Amino acid sequence: MTEFELRDEVCRVGRSLHERGYVHATAGNISVRLDDGFLITPTDACLGTLDPIRLARLDGSVEALFCGSVAAVNDMIAACWKGPRAARVEAVEQVAADPFTGAGFTTLATE
């Protein structure tokens, strides 16, 4: 299936679960594993009225901004290297950024 078809299928399954009374309103999420990531229903979305374009597409990467003392930031970076149980951390990239001027931040286009 193409990603477009998978998006439609997730919405169809959500609508079916909702119509048959297996879920109510915004209970639960539906996710699909792709070759290069995941499609996931948005938090608090009604499964009966999902919109294919609003499904989140994740590639497994995480971005975070840490501010504070050097020691506190270093502790957070060390925790990132460890990751949660069952995580496979391949890289941690550190980029200096200024939250006041925007220097070091990049705006990415959404699909």
Summary of the structure (lengths in Angstrom):
residues: 111
radius of gyration: 18.4
end to end distance: 18.6
largest distance: 53.6
contacts: 204
relative contact order: 0.12
helix: 32%
strand: 10%
